[in-house]
């Protein structure tokens, strides 16, 4: 995942070998009796391939979907899937591509490159791209917004971190009737004390408020230090431009590169934030989306650690339940770097902030390789989607991209359907 730092894809480090200390972490909740959990919502899962491609030069990455109400066939939503190529170098990404379905995934067009969102050349002949993109529907303006992080590359694909990125939370706007994208625009953040010297909104889930403003989680750090903090930006959006209004609490933890890739959800009057750390995953809550309670580690409802670490997690919300999508250790998956396959979905106890183990299901399979940066989104009242792609790359296997993995991975871009037993709002 993009953490705005250059790194190799390393194998996971067992938790027992990790030394960590935290700032403001809530005490781990006691073990609880499953009988006192909220009523769970039954659901089914179904995984299907929407694209397969083996290419030694790239694999598809960052597939994330957003529904555009009423623009599909027979009044159904159209669904836009943004994705890009992961090239051979670590964290080296192409410009943005798009797939589209007007019949809820029965047929797809693309992937086709979006000319307005392709690579650009910077003033020093560096390559400029935007990666880790999450699209979402802005109902008040009837526009689709794609939010990500601007990245500068050398000719060899190495990330450049020599300049401030306080203006490099990137966004672009899609107008469905015109079928047209704007070019990337940059959200200006305050430059006080260099707080946002390195900042990104990569791989985050963001929300539209009833008044049309946005709550956008980001992670950031100054020009020195190795740990990121996370916060939520409150931004205005007039249908064309985003504008910073203020930001909320600055959440931090010592070690493990801090807190990154925060994702935000709203469920029954409360905001929920999940956060990535190298050692484990964390969660917090808020009444207003800006001021958050002390973070606590993610656990199952028996009090044991969730086992998710050094990767992102995302939310799905239903009117009758809150759900988390994640990867974890402990699933006969020690051969997968960072245990990033299979992909799980489970219901969350919103009061105890625990994952209800009995509801856990595999939504996307493990086939010998990592699953990459993924998306989770509501599509219709009947189903939500989890989208991901198999990281079959020469970066980890010199022969990758020329033949399928012995366990089955073949460069598939996956659609995992969450089929609800009751309609969602």
C-alpha positions as CSV (number, residue, x, y, z in Angstrom):
1,X,0.0,0.0,0.0
2,X,1.1,3.6,-0.5
3,X,2.5,5.0,2.7
4,X,4.5,7.8,0.9
5,X,7.7,6.1,1.7
6,X,9.9,3.8,-0.4
7,X,10.1,0.3,0.8
8,X,10.5,-3.3,-0.3
9,X,7.7,-5.8,0.0
10,X,8.9,-7.6,3.0
11,X,7.5,-10.7,4.5
12,X,5.5,-10.3,7.7
13,X,7.1,-10.0,11.1
14,X,5.5,-12.1,13.8
15,X,3.7,-10.1,16.4
16,X,5.8,-11.6,19.2
17,X,8.9,-10.0,17.7
18,X,7.4,-6.5,17.6
19,X,8.1,-4.0,20.2
20,X,5.7,-1.1,20.2
21,X,4.4,1.7,22.4
22,X,1.4,3.8,21.8
23,X,0.2,7.3,22.7
24,X,-3.4,7.6,24.0
25,X,-4.5,4.0,23.3
26,X,-7.5,2.8,25.1
27,X,-7.3,-0.3,27.3
28,X,-8.2,-3.5,25.5
29,X,-11.8,-4.4,26.3
30,X,-12.5,-7.5,28.4
31,X,-13.8,-10.7,26.8
32,X,-17.5,-10.5,26.3
33,X,-20.4,-12.9,26.1
34,X,-21.5,-13.3,22.5
35,X,-25.1,-13.4,23.7
36,X,-25.1,-9.6,24.5
37,X,-24.0,-8.6,21.0
38,X,-26.5,-6.8,18.7
39,X,-28.6,-8.9,16.4
40,X,-26.5,-9.9,13.4
41,X,-27.6,-9.5,9.8
42,X,-27.3,-12.5,7.6
43,X,-25.6,-12.0,4.3
44,X,-24.1,-14.1,1.4
45,X,-20.9,-13.5,-0.5
46,X,-20.0,-14.3,-4.1
47,X,-16.7,-13.7,-5.8
48,X,-16.4,-13.2,-9.6
49,X,-13.6,-12.2,-12.0
50,X,-14.3,-9.0,-14.0
51,X,-10.8,-8.8,-15.6
52,X,-7.9,-11.2,-16.1
53,X,-4.5,-10.1,-17.4
54,X,-1.1,-11.6,-17.1
55,X,1.6,-9.1,-18.2
56,X,5.3,-9.1,-17.2
57,X,5.3,-5.3,-17.2
58,X,2.4,-4.6,-14.8
59,X,-0.5,-5.9,-12.9
60,X,-3.8,-4.1,-12.2
61,X,-4.1,-2.4,-8.9
62,X,-6.3,-0.2,-6.7
63,X,-9.7,-1.2,-8.2
64,X,-12.4,0.8,-6.5
65,X,-16.1,1.2,-7.4
66,X,-18.6,3.9,-7.0
67,X,-22.3,3.8,-8.0
68,X,-23.9,6.6,-10.0
69,X,-27.6,6.5,-9.3
70,X,-29.9,6.3,-12.3
71,X,-27.3,6.3,-15.1
72,X,-27.4,2.5,-15.8
73,X,-29.8,0.5,-17.7
74,X,-33.5,0.5,-16.8
75,X,-33.0,3.0,-13.9
76,X,-30.1,1.0,-12.3
77,X,-27.0,2.7,-11.2
78,X,-24.0,2.9,-13.5
79,X,-20.9,1.7,-11.7
80,X,-17.5,3.3,-12.4
81,X,-14.4,1.3,-11.4
82,X,-11.2,3.3,-11.2
83,X,-7.9,1.3,-11.3
84,X,-4.3,1.7,-12.5
85,X,-1.3,-0.3,-13.4
86,X,1.3,-1.3,-10.8
87,X,4.6,-1.3,-12.7
88,X,7.7,-3.3,-12.0
89,X,9.3,-0.9,-9.5
90,X,7.9,-0.8,-5.9
91,X,4.9,1.5,-5.5
92,X,5.3,2.7,-9.1
93,X,1.9,3.4,-10.7
94,X,0.5,4.5,-14.0
95,X,-2.1,7.1,-14.6
96,X,-5.7,6.4,-13.9
97,X,-7.9,3.9,-15.9
98,X,-11.6,3.3,-15.8
99,X,-14.0,0.4,-16.3
100,X,-17.8,0.8,-16.4
101,X,-20.8,-1.4,-16.1
102,X,-24.4,-0.3,-16.7
103,X,-26.0,-3.7,-15.8
104,X,-24.5,-4.3,-12.3
105,X,-21.5,-6.2,-13.4
106,X,-23.0,-8.5,-16.0
107,X,-20.9,-6.7,-18.7
108,X,-18.0,-4.3,-18.4
109,X,-16.3,-1.8,-20.7
110,X,-12.6,-1.0,-20.4
111,X,-10.2,-0.7,-18.8
112,X,-9.5,2.5,-20.7
113,X,-7.0,5.2,-19.7
114,X,-8.5,8.6,-18.7
115,X,-6.6,11.1,-20.8
116,X,-7.2,13.9,-18.3
117,X,-5.8,11.8,-15.5
118,X,-2.8,10.3,-17.2
119,X,0.9,10.8,-16.3
120,X,2.2,14.4,-16.5
121,X,5.7,15.7,-16.7
122,X,6.9,17.9,-13.8
123,X,9.1,21.0,-14.1
124,X,12.2,19.0,-13.4
125,X,11.2,16.2,-15.9
126,X,9.9,14.0,-13.2
127,X,6.8,11.9,-13.8
128,X,3.7,13.0,-11.9
129,X,0.9,10.6,-11.2
130,X,-2.0,10.3,-8.7
131,X,-2.5,6.9,-7.0
132,X,-4.5,5.2,-4.2
133,X,-7.7,6.7,-5.7
134,X,-11.1,6.3,-4.1
135,X,-14.2,7.5,-6.1
136,X,-17.5,8.4,-4.5
137,X,-20.8,10.0,-5.5
138,X,-21.6,13.5,-4.3
139,X,-25.4,13.6,-4.4
140,X,-25.9,17.3,-3.9
141,X,-23.9,18.2,-7.0
142,X,-24.7,15.0,-8.9
143,X,-20.9,14.6,-9.6
144,X,-18.5,11.8,-9.0
145,X,-15.4,12.8,-7.0
146,X,-12.1,10.8,-7.1
147,X,-9.7,11.5,-4.3
148,X,-6.1,10.3,-4.1
149,X,-2.5,11.3,-3.6
150,X,-0.2,13.0,-6.0
151,X,3.2,11.2,-6.4
152,X,6.4,12.3,-8.2
153,X,8.7,9.7,-9.7
154,X,12.2,9.6,-11.1
155,X,12.8,8.1,-14.5
156,X,13.4,4.7,-12.8
157,X,10.1,4.8,-10.9
158,X,11.5,5.8,-7.4
159,X,9.3,8.1,-5.3
160,X,10.6,11.6,-4.8
161,X,10.1,13.1,-1.3
162,X,12.2,16.2,-1.6
163,X,9.4,18.7,-1.8
164,X,6.4,19.5,0.5
165,X,3.2,17.8,-0.4
166,X,1.0,20.1,1.6
167,X,-0.9,20.8,-1.6
168,X,-0.9,17.3,-2.9
169,X,-4.2,15.7,-1.7
170,X,-5.5,15.3,-5.2
171,X,-9.0,15.1,-6.6
172,X,-10.8,15.0,-9.9
173,X,-14.5,15.4,-10.8
174,X,-16.6,13.3,-13.3
175,X,-19.7,14.8,-14.8
176,X,-22.0,11.8,-15.8
177,X,-24.2,13.5,-18.4
178,X,-21.2,15.0,-20.1
179,X,-19.2,11.8,-19.6
180,X,-16.2,14.0,-18.9
181,X,-13.5,14.2,-16.2
182,X,-11.6,17.3,-15.0
183,X,-7.9,17.2,-14.7
184,X,-6.4,16.5,-11.3
185,X,-6.7,19.4,-8.8
186,X,-4.8,19.8,-5.6
187,X,-6.4,20.6,-2.2
188,X,-4.5,23.4,-0.4
189,X,-3.7,22.5,3.2
190,X,-2.4,24.9,5.9
191,X,1.4,25.2,5.9
192,X,1.7,26.3,9.5
193,X,4.9,24.8,11.1
194,X,5.2,22.3,8.2
195,X,2.7,20.0,9.8
196,X,1.4,18.8,6.5
197,X,4.8,18.6,4.7
198,X,4.0,15.1,3.6
199,X,0.3,14.4,3.4
200,X,-2.0,12.0,1.6
201,X,-5.5,10.8,1.2
202,X,-4.5,7.5,-0.4
203,X,-6.8,4.5,0.0
204,X,-9.2,6.3,2.4
205,X,-13.0,6.1,2.6
206,X,-14.5,9.5,2.8
207,X,-18.0,10.8,3.5
208,X,-20.5,13.3,2.1
209,X,-22.3,15.3,4.9
210,X,-26.0,16.3,4.6
211,X,-25.0,19.9,3.8
212,X,-22.8,18.7,0.9
213,X,-19.5,19.2,2.7
214,X,-16.9,16.4,2.8
215,X,-15.2,14.6,5.6
216,X,-11.9,13.3,4.2
217,X,-9.4,11.3,6.3
218,X,-5.7,11.9,5.6
219,X,-2.4,10.9,7.1
220,X,0.5,13.3,7.4
221,X,3.9,14.2,8.9
222,X,6.3,17.0,9.0
223,X,9.7,17.2,7.2
224,X,11.4,15.2,10.0
225,X,10.3,12.1,11.8
226,X,9.2,8.7,10.6
227,X,5.7,8.3,12.0
228,X,2.5,9.5,10.4
229,X,-0.5,10.9,12.2
230,X,-4.0,10.8,10.9
231,X,-6.8,13.3,11.0
232,X,-10.1,14.1,9.2
233,X,-10.5,17.2,7.0
234,X,-13.7,19.1,6.8
235,X,-13.9,20.4,3.2
236,X,-16.4,22.4,1.2
237,X,-17.3,21.3,-2.4
238,X,-19.3,23.4,-4.8
239,X,-19.4,20.8,-7.6
240,X,-16.1,21.9,-9.1
241,X,-13.7,22.8,-6.3
242,X,-12.8,21.4,-2.9
243,X,-11.7,23.8,-0.2
244,X,-10.2,23.1,3.2
245,X,-12.3,24.4,6.1
246,X,-10.7,22.8,9.2
247,X,-9.4,19.5,10.5
248,X,-10.1,17.4,13.5
249,X,-8.1,15.6,16.2
250,X,-4.6,14.5,15.2
251,X,-4.4,10.8,16.1
252,X,-1.0,9.2,16.6
253,X,0.8,6.1,17.8
254,X,4.5,5.6,18.4
255,X,6.2,3.1,16.1
256,X,5.1,1.1,13.1
257,X,5.2,4.3,10.9
258,X,2.4,5.7,12.9
259,X,-1.3,5.7,11.7
260,X,-2.0,5.6,8.0
261,X,-4.8,5.0,5.5
262,X,-7.7,6.0,7.8
263,X,-11.2,5.1,6.6
264,X,-14.3,6.7,7.9
265,X,-17.9,5.4,8.2
266,X,-21.2,6.7,9.6
267,X,-23.6,4.4,11.3
268,X,-26.6,5.2,13.5
269,X,-25.5,8.7,14.5
270,X,-21.8,7.9,15.1
271,X,-18.6,8.1,13.1
272,X,-16.2,5.1,13.0
273,X,-12.5,5.4,12.0
274,X,-10.3,2.4,11.2
275,X,-6.5,3.0,11.0
276,X,-3.5,1.1,9.7
277,X,-0.2,0.5,11.6
278,X,2.6,-1.8,10.8
279,X,2.0,-3.8,14.0
280,X,-1.8,-4.0,14.2
281,X,-5.0,-2.2,13.2
282,X,-6.8,0.4,15.3
283,X,-10.3,1.8,15.6
284,X,-11.9,4.9,17.1
285,X,-15.3,6.7,17.2
286,X,-16.6,10.2,17.1
287,X,-19.8,12.1,17.5
288,X,-19.0,14.7,14.9
289,X,-16.4,13.1,12.6
290,X,-13.7,15.4,13.8
291,X,-13.1,14.8,17.6
292,X,-12.3,11.2,18.3
293,X,-12.1,9.0,21.3
294,X,-8.8,7.3,22.2
295,X,-7.8,4.7,19.7
296,X,-8.0,1.0,20.6
297,X,-6.7,-2.1,18.9
298,X,-9.1,-4.1,16.8
299,X,-10.1,-7.4,18.4
300,X,-12.5,-10.2,17.9
301,X,-15.4,-10.5,20.3
302,X,-13.5,-13.0,22.4
303,X,-10.9,-10.4,23.2
304,X,-8.2,-11.8,20.9
305,X,-6.3,-9.6,18.5
306,X,-7.9,-9.4,15.1
307,X,-4.6,-10.2,13.4
308,X,-4.8,-7.5,10.8
309,X,-1.6,-5.5,10.4
310,X,0.4,-3.4,7.9
311,X,-2.5,-3.1,5.5
312,X,-5.7,-1.2,5.1
313,X,-9.2,-2.1,6.2
314,X,-12.5,-0.6,5.0
315,X,-16.1,-0.3,6.1
316,X,-19.5,-1.4,4.7
317,X,-22.6,0.0,6.3
318,X,-26.1,-1.3,6.3
319,X,-29.1,0.2,8.1
320,X,-29.1,-2.9,10.4
321,X,-25.3,-3.4,10.8
322,X,-21.8,-2.1,10.6
323,X,-19.3,-4.3,8.8
324,X,-15.5,-4.4,8.4
325,X,-13.5,-5.8,5.4
326,X,-9.9,-6.8,6.2
327,X,-7.1,-9.3,5.9
328,X,-5.5,-11.1,8.9
329,X,-3.1,-13.8,10.0
330,X,-4.3,-17.1,11.3
331,X,-6.1,-18.3,8.2
332,X,-3.6,-20.9,6.9
333,X,-2.0,-18.0,5.0
334,X,1.5,-17.8,6.5
335,X,2.9,-18.1,2.9
336,X,1.3,-14.8,1.9
337,X,3.3,-11.6,2.6
338,X,1.7,-9.7,5.3
339,X,-1.1,-12.2,5.3
340,X,-2.9,-10.1,2.7
341,X,-5.2,-12.9,1.4
342,X,-7.8,-14.1,1.7
343,X,-10.1,-11.1,2.2
344,X,-12.7,-11.3,5.0
345,X,-15.9,-9.4,5.8
346,X,-17.6,-9.6,9.2
347,X,-20.1,-7.6,11.3
348,X,-18.8,-5.3,14.0
349,X,-20.3,-4.7,17.4
350,X,-20.6,-0.9,17.2
351,X,-20.6,-0.4,21.0
352,X,-17.7,-2.7,22.0
353,X,-15.8,-2.0,18.7
354,X,-15.1,-5.7,18.2
355,X,-15.4,-7.9,15.2
356,X,-18.0,-10.6,15.7
357,X,-16.1,-13.8,14.8
358,X,-19.1,-15.9,14.1
359,X,-20.2,-13.6,11.2
360,X,-16.8,-13.7,9.4
361,X,-16.8,-14.9,5.8
362,X,-14.2,-15.0,3.1
363,X,-15.3,-12.6,0.4
364,X,-12.2,-12.9,-1.9
365,X,-10.0,-16.1,-2.1
366,X,-6.3,-16.7,-1.5
367,X,-4.6,-18.0,-4.6
368,X,-1.0,-17.8,-3.7
369,X,-0.3,-14.1,-3.9
370,X,-1.2,-10.9,-2.0
371,X,-4.4,-9.1,-2.7
372,X,-3.6,-5.4,-3.1
373,X,-5.2,-2.1,-2.2
374,X,-9.0,-2.7,-2.3
375,X,-12.3,-0.9,-2.2
376,X,-15.6,-1.4,-0.4
377,X,-18.8,0.4,-1.4
378,X,-22.6,0.3,-1.3
379,X,-24.0,-0.2,-4.8
380,X,-27.7,-1.0,-4.5
381,X,-30.0,-1.7,-1.5
382,X,-29.6,-5.4,-2.2
383,X,-25.8,-5.6,-2.5
384,X,-22.4,-3.9,-1.7
385,X,-19.2,-4.6,-3.5
386,X,-15.6,-5.4,-2.5
387,X,-13.1,-4.9,-5.3
388,X,-9.5,-6.0,-5.4
389,X,-6.8,-7.4,-7.7
390,X,-4.2,-10.1,-7.4
391,X,-0.7,-8.7,-6.9
392,X,1.1,-11.0,-9.4
393,X,4.2,-9.0,-10.2
394,X,7.9,-9.5,-11.1
395,X,8.6,-7.5,-7.9
396,X,8.0,-10.6,-5.9
397,X,8.3,-13.3,-8.5
398,X,10.7,-12.9,-11.6
399,X,8.3,-15.1,-13.6
400,X,5.1,-13.4,-12.6
401,X,3.1,-12.0,-15.4
402,X,4.0,-14.8,-17.8
403,X,2.2,-17.7,-16.2
404,X,-0.4,-18.3,-13.4
405,X,0.7,-18.9,-9.9
406,X,0.7,-22.6,-8.9
407,X,-2.1,-21.9,-6.4
408,X,-4.3,-20.2,-9.1
409,X,-3.5,-16.5,-9.2
410,X,-3.7,-15.3,-12.8
411,X,-3.9,-11.5,-12.6
412,X,-7.6,-11.4,-11.8
413,X,-9.4,-8.2,-10.8
414,X,-12.1,-9.4,-8.4
415,X,-15.6,-8.3,-7.6
416,X,-16.9,-9.7,-4.3
417,X,-20.6,-9.2,-3.9
418,X,-22.1,-8.9,-0.4
419,X,-25.7,-9.9,-0.9
420,X,-27.8,-8.6,2.0
421,X,-30.7,-10.6,3.5
422,X,-32.6,-7.3,4.0
423,X,-32.6,-4.2,1.8
424,X,-30.2,-1.5,2.7
425,X,-31.1,2.2,2.8
